[in-house]
Amino acid sequence: MYQELGEGFADAVEPARFPELTLRFRNQRWAERIGLGELDERAWEDHMARFVPLEENLEAPLAMRYHGHQFRHYNPDLGDGRGFLFAQLEDVRDGRVLDLGTKGSGKTPYSRGGDGRLTLKGGVREVLATEMLEALGVYTSKTLSVFETGESLVRHDEPSPTRACVLVRLGHSHIRFGTFQRHAYERSEDHLHELVEHVATHYMPNCSKKTRDETALAVFSRVLRETGRLCAQWMAAGFVHGVLNTDNMNINGESFDYGPWRFLPALEPNFVAAYFDQQGLYRYGLQPAACRWNLARLADALSLIADRAAMEEELDAFEEIFWREVIPAYLARLGIAPRGFAEDEELVSMVLEWMQESGVPYQQFFFDWYGGAASSARAARSPAGEYYDGGAFANIRRLLRKAEPAPGVDLTHSYFQERETPCDMLIDEVEAIWEPIASEDDWSSFEQKVADIRHMGDALGIKLT
């Protein structure tokens, strides 16, 4: 599909050859979902680490071309520098396009002097991020495979030398805001139109209109709404992406490319994920503003072929779109059914204000009150139970009593019956999971954590999307 775009969009590249290959993670449930579940060990290694082409698929990997704003400074020297598009499939359930992309698969024309490799710790962190976000209902890329490669890497932000890996990521698109920015930078209206038509044909068929300009506007409107939904999901999950550059934003509102991510210990708007984000540009509370700023840069690019005034009207509505997505996202975290926007907005606003003022552990609160007042007895036994005793919580308790558990909520699930604390993913635990891998090659904590996350996802009724 992507190769249909022709010249100017990607470069055929050769994958790296690795001295050793040791499978560290195989996402079997998603392999089955996309029709690759029956691959044996040898075939999995061939396709997911040696990158032997899948049958009737891309003949060679494609390093995709893009630019982007990084911390709001435009960088025209970007592109897939340590990854490529390896294959494109169709979802066997709904027919959506599925991209298999890589990370750590070797040098490309866009490596900018880098080695094109990924640290094993980076691969472990990406598995943990994608598994946790998926379980919490965030629309995210999925980590499909991780192989350790037997190489040693030197990195300034990790104790070095450190181990290396190659990762395969499953996503429903790898087309970034920065893909459009590159062609706008080059003043190539033909390429912009071609890219828009490609997106409308393969990813957003409802956006195909009578004229090319109308199609571009429809695509922008769809991207804006999908971005608002994604940002609301991040906020409700208590997730801080850390690097919301335009080259890290996907057209279909799918979260991807995990670097210095963090989950909130407590609701703190100024919480920063990246140690190098010294001004807090991408802190938790500014993620909606960062998304809107990135959308404005996408509008800049599309203004070569679409009505800028119409896109400005769409941008002006982003805050309202985002807030209307925030309400159902938080209701889902609470496991309660909607009662009407005004009532739901009152509850969510009150909860967020109280959480920030009280400092209650973020994931613990949603674990304690999942299902609403039906979980009152369990909340009273919680390690955070003292937070709920004061008068400041009384109004929230009153509103929770009016709420009903959402359809499908199962408070008898063993996840709620057999534990007092939720499955969480704070930075100290991430480091604790990595330490025995680094020192003893002990993967038991990592494997147990993935199992715990999936157990939580099952309890929350999360479906593979």
NORWO-V735255 format. One record per pair of residues at least 6 apart in sequence whose ideal C-beta (glycine too) atoms are under 7 Angstrom apart, sorted by the first residue. I is the first residue (numbers start at 1). J is the second residue. If there is no record, write none. Layout:
I_J / I_J
//
This chain:
1_88 / 1_97 / 1_202 / 2_10 / 2_62 / 2_85 / 2_88 / 3_58 / 3_62 / 4_198 / 5_194 / 5_195 / 5_198 / 8_191 / 9_65 / 10_62 / 10_63 / 10_64 / 10_65 / 10_85 / 11_62 / 11_63 / 11_108 / 11_109 / 12_60 / 12_62 / 13_61 / 13_63 / 13_84 / 13_108 / 15_51 / 15_61 / 15_105 / 15_106 / 16_105 / 16_106 / 16_116 / 18_49 / 18_149 / 18_150 / 18_151 / 18_166 / 19_149 / 19_150 / 19_151 / 20_149 / 20_150 / 21_45 / 21_49 / 21_147 / 21_149 / 22_147 / 22_148 / 23_45 / 23_147 / 24_146 / 24_147 / 24_148 / 24_165 / 25_127 / 25_143 / 25_145 / 25_146 / 26_44 / 26_145 / 27_142 / 27_143 / 27_144 / 27_145 / 28_37 / 29_464 / 30_142 / 30_144 / 30_170 / 30_464 / 31_37 / 31_144 / 33_464 / 34_89 / 34_91 / 34_92 / 34_98 / 34_170 / 35_89 / 35_92 / 39_47 / 46_52 / 47_54 / 48_145 / 48_147 / 48_168 / 49_147 / 49_166 / 51_61 / 51_86 / 51_105 / 53_59 / 54_87 / 57_87 / 57_88 / 58_86 / 58_87 / 58_88 / 61_84 / 61_85 / 61_86 / 62_84 / 62_85 / 63_79 / 63_80 / 63_84 / 63_108 / 63_109 / 63_110 / 64_79 / 64_80 / 64_85 / 64_174 / 64_179 / 65_79 / 65_182 / 66_78 / 66_79 / 66_176 / 66_178 / 66_179 / 66_181 / 66_182 / 66_247 / 67_75 / 67_76 / 67_78 / 67_178 / 67_181 / 67_182 / 67_185 / 68_75 / 68_78 / 68_178 / 68_181 / 68_245 / 68_246 / 68_247 / 69_245 / 69_246 / 69_297 / 70_245 / 71_245 / 71_281 / 76_185 / 77_112 / 78_110 / 78_178 / 78_247 / 79_108 / 79_109 / 79_110 / 80_108 / 80_110 / 81_108 / 81_110 / 81_111 / 81_112 / 81_114 / 81_116 / 82_103 / 82_104 / 82_105 / 82_111 / 82_114 / 82_116 / 82_117 / 82_118 / 83_101 / 83_102 / 83_103 / 83_105 / 84_101 / 84_102 / 84_105 / 84_108 / 85_99 / 85_101 / 85_174 / 86_100 / 86_101 / 86_102 / 86_168 / 87_100 / 88_97 / 88_98 / 88_99 / 89_98 / 90_97 / 90_98 / 91_98 / 96_172 / 97_172 / 97_173 / 97_202 / 97_203 / 98_170 / 98_172 / 99_171 / 99_173 / 99_174 / 100_144 / 100_168 / 100_170 / 101_169 / 101_171 / 101_174 / 102_166 / 102_167 / 102_168 / 103_118 / 103_167 / 103_169 / 104_117 / 104_118 / 104_164 / 104_165 / 104_166 / 104_167 / 105_166 / 106_116 / 107_115 / 107_116 / 108_116 / 115_153 / 117_151 / 117_153 / 117_164 / 118_164 / 118_165 / 118_166 / 118_167 / 119_153 / 119_155 / 119_158 / 119_162 / 119_163 / 119_164 / 120_148 / 120_162 / 120_163 / 120_164 / 120_165 / 121_158 / 121_162 / 121_434 / 123_146 / 123_165 / 123_167 / 124_434 / 124_437 / 124_446 / 125_258 / 125_430 / 126_143 / 126_167 / 126_258 / 127_143 / 127_146 / 127_450 / 128_425 / 128_430 / 128_449 / 129_258 / 129_261 / 130_140 / 130_141 / 130_142 / 130_143 / 131_450 / 131_453 / 131_454 / 132_425 / 132_453 / 133_140 / 133_237 / 133_239 / 133_255 / 134_140 / 134_142 / 134_457 / 134_462 / 135_453 / 135_454 / 135_456 / 135_457 / 135_460 / 135_462 / 136_237 / 137_233 / 137_332 / 137_460 / 137_462 / 138_233 / 138_234 / 138_237 / 138_239 / 138_255 / 139_230 / 139_233 / 139_253 / 139_254 / 139_255 / 139_465 / 140_254 / 140_255 / 140_256 / 141_169 / 141_170 / 141_171 / 141_254 / 141_255 / 141_256 / 142_170 / 143_167 / 143_169 / 144_168 / 144_169 / 144_170 / 145_167 / 145_168 / 146_165 / 146_167 / 147_165 / 147_166 / 148_163 / 148_165 / 149_164 / 149_165 / 149_166 / 151_164 / 152_161 / 152_163 / 153_160 / 153_161 / 153_162 / 153_164 / 154_160 / 154_161 / 155_162 / 169_256 / 171_254 / 171_256 / 172_252 / 172_254 / 173_203 / 173_250 / 173_251 / 173_252 / 173_254 / 175_199 / 175_251 / 176_247 / 176_249 / 176_250 / 177_246 / 177_249 / 177_294 / 177_297 / 177_298 / 178_246 / 178_247 / 179_195 / 180_192 / 180_195 / 180_298 / 180_301 / 180_302 / 181_246 / 181_297 / 181_301 / 183_191 / 183_192 / 183_195 / 184_192 / 184_300 / 184_301 / 184_304 / 189_304 / 189_305 / 192_302 / 192_304 / 192_305 / 193_212 / 193_305 / 196_215 / 196_216 / 196_219 / 197_215 / 199_219 / 199_251 / 200_207 / 200_208 / 200_215 / 200_219 / 201_208 / 203_251 / 203_252 / 204_219 / 204_222 / 207_215 / 207_218 / 207_219 / 207_222 / 208_215 / 209_215 / 209_218 / 212_305 / 213_305 / 213_306 / 213_307 / 216_302 / 216_305 / 216_306 / 217_306 / 217_307 / 217_310 / 217_311 / 220_298 / 220_299 / 220_302 / 220_306 / 220_311 / 220_314 / 221_314 / 223_251 / 223_298 / 224_295 / 224_314 / 224_318 / 225_321 / 226_252 / 226_253 / 227_249 / 227_253 / 227_291 / 227_295 / 228_318 / 228_321 / 228_322 / 228_325 / 229_253 / 229_325 / 230_253 / 230_255 / 231_287 / 231_288 / 231_291 / 231_322 / 232_322 / 232_325 / 232_326 / 232_329 / 233_329 / 234_241 / 234_255 / 234_287 / 235_287 / 235_326 / 236_326 / 236_329 / 236_330 / 236_333 / 238_263 / 238_264 / 238_362 / 238_363 / 239_261 / 239_263 / 240_261 / 240_262 / 240_264 / 240_271 / 240_273 / 240_284 / 241_261 / 241_273 / 241_282 / 241_287 / 242_259 / 242_260 / 242_261 / 242_262 / 242_273 / 242_274 / 242_277 / 242_282 / 243_259 / 243_260 / 243_274 / 243_282 / 244_282 / 244_287 / 244_290 / 244_291 / 244_294 / 246_294 / 246_297 / 248_257 / 249_294 / 250_256 / 260_273 / 260_274 / 260_275 / 261_273 / 262_273 / 262_427 / 263_424 / 263_425 / 263_426 / 264_271 / 264_284 / 264_362 / 265_361 / 265_362 / 265_426 / 266_359 / 266_360 / 266_361 / 266_362 / 267_352 / 267_355 / 267_356 / 267_362 / 268_284 / 269_283 / 269_284 / 269_285 / 270_280 / 270_283 / 270_285 / 271_283 / 271_284 / 272_280 / 272_283 / 274_282 / 282_290 / 288_322 / 292_315 / 292_318 / 295_315 / 295_318 / 296_315 / 299_308 / 299_311 / 299_315 / 302_311 / 303_311 / 326_348 / 327_341 / 327_344 / 327_345 / 327_348 / 328_338 / 330_348 / 330_351 / 331_338 / 331_344 / 333_366 / 334_366 / 334_369 / 334_370 / 334_372 / 335_370 / 335_371 / 335_372 / 335_405 / 335_406 / 335_409 / 336_371 / 336_372 / 336_403 / 336_404 / 336_405 / 336_406 / 337_403 / 337_404 / 337_405 / 337_406 / 337_407 / 338_344 / 339_402 / 339_403 / 346_399 / 347_399 / 350_395 / 350_396 / 350_399 / 351_396 / 354_392 / 354_393 / 354_396 / 355_365 / 358_387 / 358_392 / 360_384 / 360_387 / 361_384 / 363_422 / 363_424 / 364_382 / 364_384 / 364_421 / 364_422 / 365_384 / 367_422 / 368_375 / 368_378 / 368_379 / 368_382 / 368_384 / 369_375 / 369_379 / 369_400 / 370_416 / 371_405 / 371_409 / 371_411 / 372_400 / 372_403 / 372_404 / 372_405 / 373_400 / 373_401 / 373_403 / 374_405 / 374_411 / 375_411 / 378_416 / 379_385 / 379_388 / 381_420 / 382_420 / 383_420 / 383_421 / 387_393 / 408_461 / 413_459 / 415_455 / 415_456 / 415_459 / 416_459 / 423_452 / 423_453 / 423_456 / 433_445 / 433_446 / 433_449 / 436_442 / 436_445 / 437_443 / 437_446
//
